[in-house]
Amino acid sequence: MSKVIEISDSQFDNEVVKENGTVLAYFWASWCGPCRLVSPSVNWVAENYDDRLKVVKLEVDASPNSVAFCKVEGVPAFRVFKEGKIVASYEGAIGKDKLKDFVETNI
């Protein structure tokens, strides 16, 4: 069972912005090939950092307000939130090791 929480615009405020801890928001699309390659690494991060990090994923076509709020220009995209503020961003395909480094640098 994945620890990645699938959300949409209606849940974004409560699950991300109002969250007291650190949140990794992963933006993806069903038509995005690189997103399919990145998904296992996102699941790995959710499993291995669940004590320090909440991981949510948003499908971009179904979440236009969140996409605009986070200024997502391409997928896959990642935003790290702390206390409701974006503290780090990454866009594009990313390997497991680089995603791990990105997460560790920002939690």
N, CA, C and O atoms as a Tinker XYZ file with bonds, in Angstrom:
   428  protein
     1  N      0.844000   -1.191000    0.000000    73     2
     2  CA     0.000000    0.000000    0.000000    64     1     3
     3  C      0.887000    1.252000    0.000000    63     2     4     5
     4  O      1.752000    1.416000    0.860000    81     3
     5  N      0.660000    2.096000   -0.947000    73     3     6
     6  CA     1.466000    3.302000   -1.080000    64     5     7
     7  C      1.122000    4.316000    0.010000    63     6     8     9
     8  O     -0.033000    4.449000    0.413000    81     7
     9  N      2.133000    5.014000    0.468000    73     7    10
    10  CA     1.925000    6.069000    1.460000    64     9    11
    11  C      1.762000    7.422000    0.781000    63    10    12    13
    12  O      1.649000    8.447000    1.454000    81    11
    13  N      1.750000    7.432000   -0.554000    73    11    14
    14  CA     1.509000    8.655000   -1.305000    64    13    15
    15  C      0.006000    8.930000   -1.271000    63    14    16    17
    16  O     -0.799000    8.051000   -1.582000    81    15
    17  N     -0.363000   10.143000   -0.896000    73    15    18
    18  CA    -1.769000   10.525000   -0.798000    64    17    19
    19  C     -2.174000   11.248000   -2.080000    63    18    20    21
    20  O     -1.608000   12.290000   -2.410000    81    19
    21  N     -3.147000   10.702000   -2.799000    73    19    22
    22  CA    -3.644000   11.343000   -4.015000    64    21    23
    23  C     -4.680000   12.385000   -3.633000    63    22    24    25
    24  O     -5.667000   12.082000   -2.964000    81    23
    25  N     -4.441000   13.623000   -4.068000    73    23    26
    26  CA    -5.363000   14.711000   -3.759000    64    25    27
    27  C     -5.674000   15.495000   -5.027000    63    26    28    29
    28  O     -5.077000   15.272000   -6.080000    81    27
    29  N     -6.626000   16.420000   -4.900000    73    27    30
    30  CA    -6.960000   17.334000   -5.993000    64    29    31
    31  C     -7.101000   18.738000   -5.403000    63    30    32    33
    32  O     -6.836000   18.956000   -4.221000    81    31
    33  N     -7.520000   19.679000   -6.239000    73    31    34
    34  CA    -7.634000   21.069000   -5.798000    64    33    35
    35  C     -8.421000   21.227000   -4.505000    63    34    36    37
    36  O     -8.037000   22.010000   -3.636000    81    35
    37  N     -9.520000   20.491000   -4.373000    73    35    38
    38  CA   -10.392000   20.667000   -3.211000    64    37    39
    39  C     -9.713000   20.283000   -1.893000    63    38    40    41
    40  O    -10.121000   20.753000   -0.831000    81    39
    41  N     -8.690000   19.441000   -1.951000    73    39    42
    42  CA    -7.993000   19.011000   -0.740000    64    41    43
    43  C     -6.649000   19.710000   -0.530000    63    42    44    45
    44  O     -6.035000   19.571000    0.528000    81    43
    45  N     -6.199000   20.449000   -1.519000    73    43    46
    46  CA    -4.855000   21.030000   -1.501000    64    45    47
    47  C     -4.618000   21.914000   -0.272000    63    46    48    49
    48  O     -3.586000   21.798000    0.389000    81    47
    49  N     -5.553000   22.776000    0.024000    73    47    50
    50  CA    -5.371000   23.699000    1.142000    64    49    51
    51  C     -5.181000   22.941000    2.456000    63    50    52    53
    52  O     -4.244000   23.226000    3.202000    81    51
    53  N     -6.055000   21.984000    2.745000    73    51    54
    54  CA    -5.965000   21.239000    4.001000    64    53    55
    55  C     -4.778000   20.290000    4.046000    63    54    56    57
    56  O     -4.118000   20.182000    5.080000    81    55
    57  N     -4.494000   19.601000    2.952000    73    55    58
    58  CA    -3.443000   18.581000    2.934000    64    57    59
    59  C     -2.035000   19.157000    2.783000    63    58    60    61
    60  O     -1.060000   18.523000    3.187000    81    59
    61  N     -1.921000   20.354000    2.203000    73    59    62
    62  CA    -0.591000   20.915000    1.919000    64    61    63
    63  C     -0.373000   22.248000    2.627000    63    62    64    65
    64  O      0.518000   22.364000    3.468000    81    63
    65  N     -1.170000   23.243000    2.297000    73    63    66
    66  CA    -0.934000   24.600000    2.799000    64    65    67
    67  C     -1.110000   24.681000    4.318000    63    66    68    69
    68  O     -0.329000   25.358000    4.987000    81    67
    69  N     -2.108000   24.012000    4.867000    73    67    70
    70  CA    -2.363000   24.090000    6.308000    64    69    71
    71  C     -1.616000   23.024000    7.111000    63    70    72    73
    72  O     -1.752000   22.961000    8.332000    81    71
    73  N     -0.843000   22.203000    6.443000    73    71    74
    74  CA    -0.074000   21.146000    7.122000    64    73    75
    75  C      1.061000   21.790000    7.922000    63    74    76    77
    76  O      1.756000   22.672000    7.416000    81    75
    77  N      1.247000   21.353000    9.159000    73    75    78
    78  CA     2.293000   21.915000   10.017000    64    77    79
    79  C      3.682000   21.400000    9.656000    63    78    80    81
    80  O      4.671000   22.104000    9.860000    81    79
    81  N      3.768000   20.201000    9.130000    73    79    82
    82  CA     5.061000   19.613000    8.816000    64    81    83
    83  C      5.501000   19.901000    7.390000    63    82    84    85
    84  O      5.006000   20.823000    6.742000    81    83
    85  N      6.431000   19.101000    6.922000    73    83    86
    86  CA     6.970000   19.229000    5.574000    64    85    87
    87  C      6.168000   18.339000    4.623000    63    86    88    89
    88  O      5.854000   17.191000    4.939000    81    87
    89  N      5.845000   18.896000    3.451000    73    87    90
    90  CA     5.070000   18.170000    2.450000    64    89    91
    91  C      5.797000   18.219000    1.106000    63    90    92    93
    92  O      6.255000   19.276000    0.670000    81    91
    93  N      5.895000   17.056000    0.460000    73    91    94
    94  CA     6.383000   16.985000   -0.916000    64    93    95
    95  C      5.162000   16.824000   -1.803000    63    94    96    97
    96  O      4.455000   15.821000   -1.715000    81    95
    97  N      4.913000   17.807000   -2.653000    73    95    98
    98  CA     3.812000   17.731000   -3.612000    64    97    99
    99  C      4.388000   17.319000   -4.965000    63    98   100   101
   100  O      5.277000   17.976000   -5.506000    81    99
   101  N      3.865000   16.229000   -5.491000    73    99   102
   102  CA     4.317000   15.671000   -6.766000    64   101   103
   103  C      3.210000   15.885000   -7.794000    63   102   104   105
   104  O      2.100000   15.374000   -7.644000    81   103
   105  N      3.522000   16.639000   -8.827000    73   103   106
   106  CA     2.567000   16.917000   -9.898000    64   105   107
   107  C      2.871000   16.009000  -11.080000    63   106   108   109
   108  O      4.017000   15.908000  -11.518000    81   107
   109  N      1.837000   15.350000  -11.594000    73   107   110
   110  CA     2.022000   14.360000  -12.647000    64   109   111
   111  C      0.839000   14.412000  -13.621000    63   110   112   113
   112  O     -0.140000   15.123000  -13.392000    81   111
   113  N      0.949000   13.650000  -14.703000    73   111   114
   114  CA    -0.137000   13.529000  -15.673000    64   113   115
   115  C     -0.133000   12.112000  -16.230000    63   114   116   117
   116  O      0.922000   11.498000  -16.387000    81   115
   117  N     -1.317000   11.603000  -16.525000    73   115   118
   118  CA    -1.438000   10.231000  -17.047000    64   117   119
   119  C     -0.778000   10.094000  -18.413000    63   118   120   121
   120  O     -0.337000    9.002000  -18.773000    81   119
   121  N     -0.700000   11.178000  -19.180000    73   119   122
   122  CA    -0.116000   11.154000  -20.518000    64   121   123
   123  C      1.398000   11.405000  -20.509000    63   122   124   125
   124  O      2.024000   11.472000  -21.568000    81   123
   125  N      1.974000   11.543000  -19.332000    73   123   126
   126  CA     3.390000   11.914000  -19.190000    64   125   127
   127  C      4.265000   10.669000  -18.983000    63   126   128   129
   128  O      4.226000   10.042000  -17.925000    81   127
   129  N      5.045000   10.325000  -19.998000    73   127   130
   130  CA     5.953000    9.179000  -19.895000    64   129   131
   131  C      6.957000    9.302000  -18.765000    63   130   132   133
   132  O      7.101000    8.359000  -17.987000    81   131
   133  N      7.667000   10.437000  -18.637000    73   131   134
   134  CA     8.618000   10.587000  -17.539000    64   133   135
   135  C      7.964000   10.460000  -16.161000    63   134   136   137
   136  O      8.616000   10.036000  -15.206000    81   135
   137  N      6.689000   10.820000  -16.049000    73   135   138
   138  CA     5.989000   10.677000  -14.757000    64   137   139
   139  C      5.909000    9.208000  -14.352000    63   138   140   141
   140  O      6.052000    8.871000  -13.177000    81   139
   141  N      5.678000    8.335000  -15.338000    73   139   142
   142  CA     5.611000    6.898000  -15.036000    64   141   143
   143  C      6.965000    6.382000  -14.564000    63   142   144   145
   144  O      7.030000    5.471000  -13.738000    81   143
   145  N      8.036000    6.953000  -15.080000    73   143   146
   146  CA     9.380000    6.544000  -14.662000    64   145   147
   147  C      9.704000    7.043000  -13.245000    63   146   148   149
   148  O     10.409000    6.367000  -12.496000    81   147
   149  N      9.198000    8.206000  -12.886000    73   147   150
   150  CA     9.492000    8.821000  -11.598000    64   149   151
   151  C      8.636000    8.238000  -10.472000    63   150   152   153
   152  O      9.070000    8.218000   -9.320000    81   151
   153  N      7.440000    7.767000  -10.785000    73   151   154
   154  CA     6.493000    7.317000   -9.751000    64   153   155
   155  C      7.068000    6.313000   -8.748000    63   154   156   157
   156  O      6.828000    6.467000   -7.550000    81   155
   157  N      7.818000    5.291000   -9.184000    73   155   158
   158  CA     8.382000    4.368000   -8.187000    64   157   159
   159  C      9.307000    5.063000   -7.184000    63   158   160   161
   160  O      9.344000    4.692000   -6.011000    81   159
   161  N     10.043000    6.057000   -7.639000    73   159   162
   162  CA    10.932000    6.799000   -6.731000    64   161   163
   163  C     10.131000    7.634000   -5.742000    63   162   164   165
   164  O     10.515000    7.763000   -4.580000    81   163
   165  N      9.018000    8.201000   -6.201000    73   163   166
   166  CA     8.150000    8.974000   -5.309000    64   165   167
   167  C      7.577000    8.048000   -4.239000    63   166   168   169
   168  O      7.524000    8.409000   -3.063000    81   167
   169  N      7.148000    6.858000   -4.648000    73   167   170
   170  CA     6.639000    5.879000   -3.681000    64   169   171
   171  C      7.726000    5.497000   -2.683000    63   170   172   173
   172  O      7.451000    5.358000   -1.491000    81   171
   173  N      8.951000    5.329000   -3.159000    73   171   174
   174  CA    10.079000    4.989000   -2.276000    64   173   175
   175  C     10.298000    6.094000   -1.242000    63   174   176   177
   176  O     10.494000    5.809000   -0.061000    81   175
   177  N     10.265000    7.351000   -1.680000    73   175   178
   178  CA    10.428000    8.479000   -0.751000    64   177   179
   179  C      9.317000    8.458000    0.297000    63   178   180   181
   180  O      9.583000    8.637000    1.485000    81   179
   181  N      8.081000    8.241000   -0.134000    73   179   182
   182  CA     6.952000    8.216000    0.808000    64   181   183
   183  C      7.115000    7.111000    1.841000    63   182   184   185
   184  O      6.785000    7.304000    3.011000    81   183
   185  N      7.617000    5.964000    1.425000    73   183   186
   186  CA     7.818000    4.840000    2.343000    64   185   187
   187  C      8.965000    5.089000    3.317000    63   186   188   189
   188  O      8.872000    4.744000    4.496000    81   187
   189  N     10.041000    5.686000    2.822000    73   187   190
   190  CA    11.263000    5.803000    3.624000    64   189   191
   191  C     11.387000    7.086000    4.438000    63   190   192   193
   192  O     12.234000    7.170000    5.327000    81   191
   193  N     10.563000    8.076000    4.150000    73   191   194
   194  CA    10.629000    9.344000    4.872000    64   193   195
   195  C      9.303000    9.675000    5.544000    63   194   196   197
   196  O      9.066000   10.829000    5.902000    81   195
   197  N      8.439000    8.688000    5.720000    73   195   198
   198  CA     7.098000    8.952000    6.247000    64   197   199
   199  C      7.108000    9.503000    7.662000    63   198   200   201
   200  O      6.103000   10.057000    8.108000    81   199
   201  N      8.209000    9.366000    8.376000    73   199   202
   202  CA     8.301000    9.926000    9.726000    64   201   203
   203  C      8.625000   11.421000    9.714000    63   202   204   205
   204  O      8.469000   12.097000   10.730000    81   203
   205  N      9.076000   11.937000    8.565000    73   203   206
   206  CA     9.484000   13.338000    8.481000    64   205   207
   207  C      8.835000   14.110000    7.351000    63   206   208   209
   208  O      8.995000   15.327000    7.252000    81   207
   209  N      8.097000   13.404000    6.491000    73   207   210
   210  CA     7.634000   14.017000    5.248000    64   209   211
   211  C      6.309000   13.404000    4.825000    63   210   212   213
   212  O      6.153000   12.183000    4.810000    81   211
   213  N      5.362000   14.260000    4.482000    73   211   214
   214  CA     4.100000   13.823000    3.897000    64   213   215
   215  C      4.232000   13.978000    2.383000    63   214   216   217
   216  O      4.681000   15.020000    1.905000    81   215
   217  N      3.845000   12.951000    1.627000    73   215   218
   218  CA     3.949000   12.999000    0.170000    64   217   219
   219  C      2.545000   12.958000   -0.424000    63   218   220   221
   220  O      1.766000   12.041000   -0.160000    81   219
   221  N      2.239000   13.977000   -1.235000    73   219   222
   222  CA     0.958000   14.021000   -1.933000    64   221   223
   223  C      1.222000   14.089000   -3.435000    63   222   224   225
   224  O      2.257000   14.593000   -3.871000    81   223
   225  N      0.272000   13.573000   -4.223000    73   223   226
   226  CA     0.405000   13.679000   -5.671000    64   225   227
   227  C     -0.867000   14.254000   -6.247000    63   226   228   229
   228  O     -1.974000   13.933000   -5.816000    81   227
   229  N     -0.681000   15.112000   -7.230000    73   227   230
   230  CA    -1.799000   15.779000   -7.879000    64   229   231
   231  C     -1.704000   15.580000   -9.381000    63   230   232   233
   232  O     -0.653000   15.804000   -9.981000    81   231
   233  N     -2.796000   15.163000   -9.980000    73   231   234
   234  CA    -2.877000   15.025000  -11.431000    64   233   235
   235  C     -3.134000   16.426000  -11.973000    63   234   236   237
   236  O     -4.127000   17.054000  -11.605000    81   235
   237  N     -2.256000   16.924000  -12.841000    73   235   238
   238  CA    -2.304000   18.331000  -13.236000    64   237   239
   239  C     -3.585000   18.732000  -13.953000    63   238   240   241
   240  O     -4.101000   19.826000  -13.726000    81   239
   241  N     -4.104000   17.866000  -14.813000    73   239   242
   242  CA    -5.305000   18.232000  -15.563000    64   241   243
   243  C     -6.522000   18.380000  -14.652000    63   242   244   245
   244  O     -7.430000   19.154000  -14.955000    81   243
   245  N     -6.548000   17.652000  -13.552000    73   243   246
   246  CA    -7.677000   17.698000  -12.617000    64   245   247
   247  C     -7.465000   18.726000  -11.503000    63   246   248   249
   248  O     -8.359000   18.932000  -10.683000    81   247
   249  N     -6.306000   19.367000  -11.462000    73   247   250
   250  CA    -5.973000   20.285000  -10.357000    64   249   251
   251  C     -5.410000   21.613000  -10.869000    63   250   252   253
   252  O     -4.304000   21.992000  -10.486000    81   251
   253  N     -6.143000   22.325000  -11.724000    73   251   254
   254  CA    -5.594000   23.552000  -12.319000    64   253   255
   255  C     -5.290000   24.657000  -11.316000    63   254   256   257
   256  O     -4.357000   25.433000  -11.520000    81   255
   257  N     -6.059000   24.740000  -10.239000    73   255   258
   258  CA    -5.809000   25.790000   -9.245000    64   257   259
   259  C     -4.503000   25.552000   -8.492000    63   258   260   261
   260  O     -3.741000   26.487000   -8.247000    81   259
   261  N     -4.252000   24.307000   -8.130000    73   259   262
   262  CA    -2.996000   23.969000   -7.438000    64   261   263
   263  C     -1.799000   24.155000   -8.362000    63   262   264   265
   264  O     -0.742000   24.622000   -7.937000    81   263
   265  N     -1.974000   23.787000   -9.627000    73   263   266
   266  CA    -0.917000   23.968000  -10.624000    64   265   267
   267  C     -0.562000   25.449000  -10.741000    63   266   268   269
   268  O      0.614000   25.811000  -10.771000    81   267
   269  N     -1.582000   26.300000  -10.808000    73   267   270
   270  CA    -1.348000   27.743000  -10.917000    64   269   271
   271  C     -0.703000   28.285000   -9.641000    63   270   272   273
   272  O      0.230000   29.085000   -9.710000    81   271
   273  N     -1.196000   27.853000   -8.478000    73   271   274
   274  CA    -0.664000   28.312000   -7.199000    64   273   275
   275  C      0.822000   27.983000   -7.082000    63   274   276   277
   276  O      1.607000   28.792000   -6.590000    81   275
   277  N      1.199000   26.793000   -7.536000    73   275   278
   278  CA     2.589000   26.340000   -7.424000    64   277   279
   279  C      3.443000   26.692000   -8.632000    63   278   280   281
   280  O      4.625000   26.352000   -8.688000    81   279
   281  N      2.836000   27.380000   -9.605000    73   279   282
   282  CA     3.542000   27.803000  -10.817000    64   281   283
   283  C      4.223000   26.624000  -11.528000    63   282   284   285
   284  O      5.374000   26.718000  -11.955000    81   283
   285  N      3.485000   25.519000  -11.644000    73   283   286
   286  CA     3.992000   24.339000  -12.341000    64   285   287
   287  C      3.938000   24.599000  -13.832000    63   286   288   289
   288  O      2.881000   24.928000  -14.370000    81   287
   289  N      5.075000   24.455000  -14.508000    73   287   290
   290  CA     5.150000   24.698000  -15.946000    64   289   291
   291  C      5.308000   23.420000  -16.746000    63   290   292   293
   292  O      5.053000   23.417000  -17.950000    81   291
   293  N      5.717000   22.343000  -16.115000    73   291   294
   294  CA     5.883000   21.065000  -16.804000    64   293   295
   295  C      5.829000   19.938000  -15.789000    63   294   296   297
   296  O      5.972000   20.158000  -14.586000    81   295
   297  N      5.621000   18.734000  -16.290000    73   295   298
   298  CA     5.564000   17.565000  -15.404000    64   297   299
   299  C      6.596000   16.545000  -15.842000    63   298   300   301
   300  O      6.938000   16.478000  -17.022000    81   299
   301  N      7.095000   15.751000  -14.910000    73   299   302
   302  CA     6.797000   15.782000  -13.483000    64   301   303
   303  C      7.366000   17.028000  -12.808000    63   302   304   305
   304  O      8.353000   17.609000  -13.259000    81   303
   305  N      6.713000   17.419000  -11.716000    73   303   306
   306  CA     7.164000   18.587000  -10.957000    64   305   307
   307  C      7.036000   18.288000   -9.469000    63   306   308   309
   308  O      6.154000   17.545000   -9.038000    81   307
   309  N      7.925000   18.877000   -8.708000    73   307   310
   310  CA     7.949000   18.681000   -7.257000    64   309   311
   311  C      8.013000   20.030000   -6.563000    63   310   312   313
   312  O      8.722000   20.937000   -6.998000    81   311
   313  N      7.262000   20.146000   -5.479000    73   311   314
   314  CA     7.327000   21.328000   -4.625000    64   313   315
   315  C      7.418000   20.838000   -3.182000    63   314   316   317
   316  O      6.649000   19.976000   -2.756000    81   315
   317  N      8.361000   21.397000   -2.444000    73   315   318
   318  CA     8.466000   21.091000   -1.017000    64   317   319
   319  C      7.877000   22.274000   -0.264000    63   318   320   321
   320  O      8.264000   23.424000   -0.475000    81   319
   321  N      6.932000   21.966000    0.618000    73   319   322
   322  CA     6.273000   22.966000    1.450000    64   321   323
   323  C      6.689000   22.770000    2.900000    63   322   324   325
   324  O      6.774000   21.648000    3.400000    81   323
   325  N      6.946000   23.896000    3.560000    73   323   326
   326  CA     7.137000   23.905000    5.012000    64   325   327
   327  C      6.255000   25.008000    5.547000    63   326   328   329
   328  O      6.323000   26.153000    5.100000    81   327
   329  N      5.417000   24.646000    6.518000    73   327   330
   330  CA     4.511000   25.621000    7.135000    64   329   331
   331  C      3.711000   26.380000    6.072000    63   330   332   333
   332  O      3.472000   27.580000    6.210000    81   331
   333  N      3.299000   25.680000    5.016000    73   331   334
   334  CA     2.443000   26.272000    3.999000    64   333   335
   335  C      3.136000   27.073000    2.920000    63   334   336   337
   336  O      2.475000   27.626000    2.042000    81   335
   337  N      4.456000   27.148000    2.967000    73   335   338
   338  CA     5.215000   27.935000    1.985000    64   337   339
   339  C      6.108000   27.022000    1.156000    63   338   340   341
   340  O      6.672000   26.055000    1.668000    81   339
   341  N      6.231000   27.339000   -0.129000    73   339   342
   342  CA     7.121000   26.576000   -1.002000    64   341   343
   343  C      8.559000   26.944000   -0.656000    63   342   344   345
   344  O      8.937000   28.115000   -0.695000    81   343
   345  N      9.362000   25.927000   -0.317000    73   343   346
   346  CA    10.763000   26.175000    0.025000    64   345   347
   347  C     11.719000   25.592000   -1.015000    63   346   348   349
   348  O     12.905000   25.922000   -1.017000    81   347
   349  N     11.211000   24.726000   -1.901000    73   347   350
   350  CA    12.058000   24.156000   -2.940000    64   349   351
   351  C     11.188000   23.673000   -4.095000    63   350   352   353
   352  O     10.051000   23.242000   -3.902000    81   351
   353  N     11.747000   23.756000   -5.295000    73   351   354
   354  CA    11.036000   23.328000   -6.500000    64   353   355
   355  C     11.975000   22.552000   -7.411000    63   354   356   357
   356  O     13.180000   22.800000   -7.454000    81   355
   357  N     11.391000   21.608000   -8.137000    73   355   358
   358  CA    12.138000   20.872000   -9.149000    64   357   359
   359  C     11.149000   20.464000  -10.226000    63   358   360   361
   360  O     10.048000   20.005000   -9.922000    81   359
   361  N     11.539000   20.630000  -11.485000    73   359   362
   362  CA    10.698000   20.185000  -12.592000    64   361   363
   363  C     11.526000   19.334000  -13.524000    63   362   364   365
   364  O     12.687000   19.629000  -13.806000    81   363
   365  N     10.890000   18.249000  -14.006000    73   363   366
   366  CA    11.547000   17.342000  -14.934000    64   365   367
   367  C     11.774000   15.977000  -14.306000    63   366   368   369
   368  O     11.654000   15.791000  -13.095000    81   367
   369  N     12.105000   15.033000  -15.171000    73   367   370
   370  CA    12.372000   13.673000  -14.694000    64   369   371
   371  C     13.581000   13.707000  -13.763000    63   370   372   373
   372  O     14.528000   14.464000  -13.977000    81   371
   373  N     13.531000   12.879000  -12.735000    73   371   374
   374  CA    14.595000   12.852000  -11.741000    64   373   375
   375  C     14.783000   11.409000  -11.289000    63   374   376   377
   376  O     13.810000   10.699000  -11.039000    81   375
   377  N     16.015000   10.986000  -11.189000    73   375   378
   378  CA    16.310000    9.634000  -10.732000    64   377   379
   379  C     16.139000    9.518000   -9.226000    63   378   380   381
   380  O     16.053000   10.521000   -8.518000    81   379
   381  N     16.091000    8.291000   -8.750000    73   379   382
   382  CA    15.869000    8.034000   -7.326000    64   381   383
   383  C     16.929000    8.715000   -6.457000    63   382   384   385
   384  O     16.591000    9.340000   -5.452000    81   383
   385  N     18.201000    8.602000   -6.832000    73   383   386
   386  CA    19.265000    9.193000   -6.015000    64   385   387
   387  C     19.149000   10.711000   -5.949000    63   386   388   389
   388  O     19.333000   11.306000   -4.887000    81   387
   389  N     18.843000   11.340000   -7.090000    73   387   390
   390  CA    18.705000   12.800000   -7.093000    64   389   391
   391  C     17.456000   13.237000   -6.339000    63   390   392   393
   392  O     17.460000   14.268000   -5.666000    81   391
   393  N     16.383000   12.451000   -6.452000    73   391   394
   394  CA    15.176000   12.775000   -5.696000    64   393   395
   395  C     15.446000   12.643000   -4.203000    63   394   396   397
   396  O     14.995000   13.470000   -3.411000    81   395
   397  N     16.175000   11.609000   -3.824000    73   395   398
   398  CA    16.552000   11.430000   -2.415000    64   397   399
   399  C     17.363000   12.626000   -1.921000    63   398   400   401
   400  O     17.101000   13.147000   -0.836000    81   399
   401  N     18.349000   13.067000   -2.712000    73   399   402
   402  CA    19.158000   14.227000   -2.338000    64   401   403
   403  C     18.299000   15.484000   -2.217000    63   402   404   405
   404  O     18.473000   16.269000   -1.284000    81   403
   405  N     17.360000   15.678000   -3.169000    73   403   406
   406  CA    16.455000   16.831000   -3.164000    64   405   407
   407  C     15.621000   16.835000   -1.880000    63   406   408   409
   408  O     15.470000   17.870000   -1.231000    81   407
   409  N     15.095000   15.688000   -1.528000    73   407   410
   410  CA    14.278000   15.563000   -0.323000    64   409   411
   411  C     15.124000   15.801000    0.922000    63   410   412   413
   412  O     14.736000   16.583000    1.790000    81   411
   413  N     16.272000   15.140000    1.021000    73   411   414
   414  CA    17.105000   15.271000    2.228000    64   413   415
   415  C     17.597000   16.708000    2.421000    63   414   416   417
   416  O     17.738000   17.163000    3.556000    81   415
   417  N     17.854000   17.410000    1.349000    73   415   418
   418  CA    18.298000   18.789000    1.436000    64   417   419
   419  C     17.198000   19.699000    1.971000    63   418   420   421
   420  O     17.481000   20.736000    2.570000    81   419
   421  N     15.940000   19.307000    1.753000    73   419   422
   422  CA    14.835000   20.210000    2.037000    64   421   423
   423  C     13.883000   19.781000    3.159000    63   422   424   425
   424  O     12.850000   20.417000    3.368000    81   423
   425  N     14.229000   18.695000    3.889000    73   423   426
   426  CA    13.356000   18.332000    5.010000    64   425   427
   427  C     13.954000   18.743000    6.336000    63   426   428
   428  O     13.350000   18.513000    7.384000    81   427
